[in-house]
Amino acid sequence: MFLNPVARPCEEVVGVSDGQSSAQAPAAARTPVGRPLLSLALASMMDEVHAHSGAVYLMAPDQPVLEMAVMAGLPRAFAAPWERVGLSSPIPVADAARERRLVWVGGEEEMARLYPRIAVVLPYPFALAAVPVATESTVYGAVFVTWPGAHPAEMSDHERNHLTAACGRLAVRLERAAQHSIPPHPETDMLASPLVGDMAGTLGTVEAARMVSRLPYGLVSLDLHGRVGFVNAAAAELLNVPVSRLLGTQLWASVPWLNDPVYEDRYRAALLSQHVTSFVALRPPGEWLSFRLYPSTTGLSVRITRSRTVSRMNRTTPLPDGAPSRLVTISQVLDLAGALTEAVGVQDVVQLVADEIAPAVGSQALVMLGSRAKRLRVLGHRGYRDPHVVERFDGMPLTESTPGTQVLRTGVPAFFESQEQLERLYPARRATPDGFAAWAFLPLIAQGRPVGTCVLSYAEPHPFPTDERAVMTSMAGLIAQALERALLYDAKHRLAHGLQEALLPHSLPSLPGIEAVGRYVPATQGMDIGGDFYDLVGAQGRAAAVIGDVQGHNVTAAGLMGQVRTAVRAYTTVGQAPEEVMRSTNRLLLDLGSDLFASCLYLRLDPEHGRAVMSRAGHPPPLLRRPDGRVRVLDLAGGPLLGIDASAVYPTTEVALLPGSLLVLYTDGLVESPGTDFEEALADLGRRVGDSGDLPLDELADSLVHQERHHADGEERLDDIALLLIRALG
């Protein structure tokens, strides 16, 4: 193999030469130098297991980062996105180093499933092994090696044992080097030498060139970087570029009409998979040429001929010989990844896939499947004329034999090019036709476990070539991460609403002499849950009302709110005066040791005698609408927020409450918003109450909340709203 080192590496090699031979070095150090440690070790590993490319990574000093030290067999550009890899990155070498285990990826579909980031950039058939370079005490780095796509899906015992042992020996050498303060020096990547030079001993360089020049088709030799090392006259004529301008340049750089990522992709696919690949290209103005690429570990031989069968094809016609077009460009991947980060709920993810991914791969419909309690769940669907065809699968046991349940259970993608192919494997599908003719079932795997299945449906039979499967499976990896977040968000959303409903009163009691209505509107940020609350309590023939706001919009705030509301109700029931209710609640918050504070407004109502006694703790002042329609802001005396000062007092204020009077109690979310003056907002609320105060309370409450929503239309509401309206009856 071309990577065989000239001299066999020995056990004692630990670094790069400082000019001494091994005989001159101190015997105790056992550090002969003069040869590149990492390159020789990598070459020996690759040669023994017949790998065709690989790289050594070393841990960066004082950073959780792996840095590529040397690469062999392929240009470093192939691995450019991963020259520096964070130890926590979802990359095979990072997993190997972090978890101190051998990582095996047996092919492109497994790569797309386990490491979608790599599969998006390198959607080609190849196998990969990543092995830690570590002693018992220290991780020094990791090594990866790759094999062509023809490698068996499973790693052999010989390959596993040899790579593990070789990386162990390399770790020992690096340990010895560290003990003697000899850091590994930079080493040159190992690439093959030109093939033509190796032919001199057989045919002779001149005779070989003569032989090739007689052939009726074009021949070009490319090195591993894609540079032209040899080109015959027929190739130069077909390309319409002089030989002198081709030699030493990359083919797609010297021939303008070959400067297309699709053609460069075929070169990369051939080198990485070591499979023969081909494509056709239009040479202006109207002649099609066929390119066939024959790879080896030293480079590529390219045969160029006229392709008369496609001479009338336009640029958008599918290419022959299975040559794929790029389904998803890098810019599309980045755009999709960015859009997926903005998807909040499951339906957002479903809609995004329907709008962005399905059209990119030519699909006409999709279904998103999940599971709960060992049953299939239809999370969402688009593009089906009859939704019942899809929804009938909801609730199906995962043990049923269907492609959706099979892919969800196993995490292995399934592609069906025709209805006949699907029904042959799943005869039961004959009873549930959905009107489509081809399907791709993509497992959605996040954190190593299936979270769902994305089913893409096609109106016509559709072949799924290898590269298309890899791209679609890679896209599924991005969808899976978004879906996992969305499922968690929806679960938290349901929990939040359930908790909020449990903590707030379902209805207000009917008490003599008053009519009351309450509303709660969550903030549009966070979990749609907060600390705003209200309550109406009947005790000892009187009524008490309370409204408050525990700071925060999360479960902690909601939980504390529930405790405050319960405490106020309890202190009211035992007959405490308003100021005592506030003092007792304040002490409770301090005893609970919470870091959160609460504002509160408490009223003891006595409609029979036409009065109300109020106590306030840092809460916005209530509004009183008199029977004549005039509105007054009740500037009540009060104390600090609850939960700050154990010695705080909360004085009371008595207010006349004539029949027909209306009290408006609210939290600051109703009147405060960014860029709005509080006094102006309060005055505006007073005008609205004055104009609409004669409406039935339900209509008035809805109107006040609706107008606040209208004012914030198009903007996120940063705070939740609680509103309690109390009208004194005659």
Salt bridges, closest charged atoms under 4 A:
GLU11 OE2 - ARG169 NE 3.60
GLU11 OE2 - ARG173 NH2 3.82
GLU12 OE2 - ARG30 NH2 3.02
GLU48 OE2 - HIS158 NE2 3.26
GLU67 OE2 - ARG84 NH1 2.25
GLU83 OE1 - ARG76 NH1 2.90
ASP95 OD1 - ARG98 NH2 2.58
GLU99 OE2 - ARG98 NH2 3.24
GLU99 OE1 - ARG101 NE 2.33
GLU159 OE2 - HIS151 NE2 2.91
ASP189 OD1 - ARG76 NH2 2.87
GLU207 OE1 - ARG210 NH1 3.79
GLU207 OE2 - ARG214 NH2 3.68
ASP223 OD2 - ARG227 NE 2.98
ASP260 OD2 - ARG315 NH2 2.88
ASP265 OD2 - ARG266 NH2 3.08
ASP265 OD1 - ARG326 NH2 3.08
GLU287 OE1 - ARG283 NH2 2.80
GLU287 OE2 - ARG306 NE 2.55
GLU391 OE2 - HIS381 NE2 3.19
GLU391 OE1 - HIS388 ND1 3.96
ASP394 OD2 - ARG377 NH1 3.66
GLU417 OE2 - ARG469 NH2 3.90
GLU423 OE1 - ARG430 NE 3.62
ASP434 OD2 - ARG429 NH2 3.06
GLU468 OE2 - HIS462 NE2 2.82
GLU484 OE2 - ARG449 NH2 3.33
ASP528 OD2 - HIS493 NE2 2.69
ASP528 OD2 - HIS497 NE2 3.90
ASP535 OD2 - ARG565 NE 3.13
ASP535 OD1 - ARG569 NH2 3.01
GLU580 OE2 - ARG583 NH2 1.76
ASP606 OD2 - HIS609 ND1 2.89
ASP606 OD2 - ARG611 NE 3.50
ASP628 OD2 - ARG630 NE 2.89
ASP635 OD1 - ARG616 NH2 3.84
GLU654 OE1 - ARG611 NH1 3.22
ASP684 OD1 - ARG687 NH2 3.77
ASP684 OD2 - ARG688 NE 3.22
ASP694 OD1 - ARG625 NH1 3.11
ASP698 OD1 - ARG519 NH2 3.06
ASP702 OD1 - ARG519 NE 2.76
ASP719 OD1 - HIS553 NE2 2.87
ASP720 OD1 - HIS553 NE2 3.59
